[in-house]
């Protein structure tokens, strides 16, 4: 777009003392005539551009001139830079430094107070998966991978659409021809990803469904339990200081909905004798079975 090219010319002139029209034409992949018209447009807009003919000539901007860099406020600029750095933690991009250089222009005093690391122990593999998925989306090619679910290990071939960071994990949002519907796949359970040669015609995504992303894991269980005061810091760290109430006897009453029974069970068991479960009954029975199993093992 012309406005983008005009802004780009201004950025170049603000960093380089003098450039030539052929240089700008090659940089923006347009004709020299188009660059000349752009320069005229900038001059008409009041930008003091100087053009010099001859062997040492070129295009420059008047010394001391500063164009308006307040399209974004300093706070907005900081948020943008924070977001770029966060994304770069899992998707190293050669464009990052160029973008940051443009954003920092005229805002050299911006400090990154917040740092976000979206990587994990699987950072390298997640980064590679994201890169492959992006390539597949751009070329409209299906991807195939081995997927580990609770019930089984299987080979999936799907149409990729988006990569989403949610619930402290990365997910692939893709269309499954096997299920004839869109599905979510956790990247850390997805291995051996390859881009196939099979093309697909992109389908439209229902944004209303994307907005209700939390609904894909409905609440199936309500945990009601008492926790010892000594593990209060874990409750705060995991679910916040509003997730429980302290009783007169010192025990902490905790109530929360869970989607996955096994996750809820393993989380409760990690507290050992520092927790007493009141509900659900199915969890109490399962804890009894586990306790009986271990009692028999150690007798």
Secondary structure, 3 states (H helix, E strand, C coil): CHHHHHHHHHHHHHHCCCECHHHHHHHHCCCHHHHHHHHHHHHHCCCCEEEECCCCCEEEECCCCCCCCCCCCHHHHHHHHHHHHHHHCCCCCCCHHHHHHHHHCCCCCCCCCCCCCCCCCCHHHHHHHHHHHHHHHHHCEEEEEEEECCCCEEEEEEEEEEEEEECCEEEEEEEECCCCEEEEEEHHHEEEEEEEEEECCCCCCCHHHHHCHHHHCCCCEEEEEEECHHHHHHHHHHHCCCCEEECCCCCEEEEEEECCHHHHHHHHHCCHHHEEEEECHHHHHHHHHHHHHHHHHHC
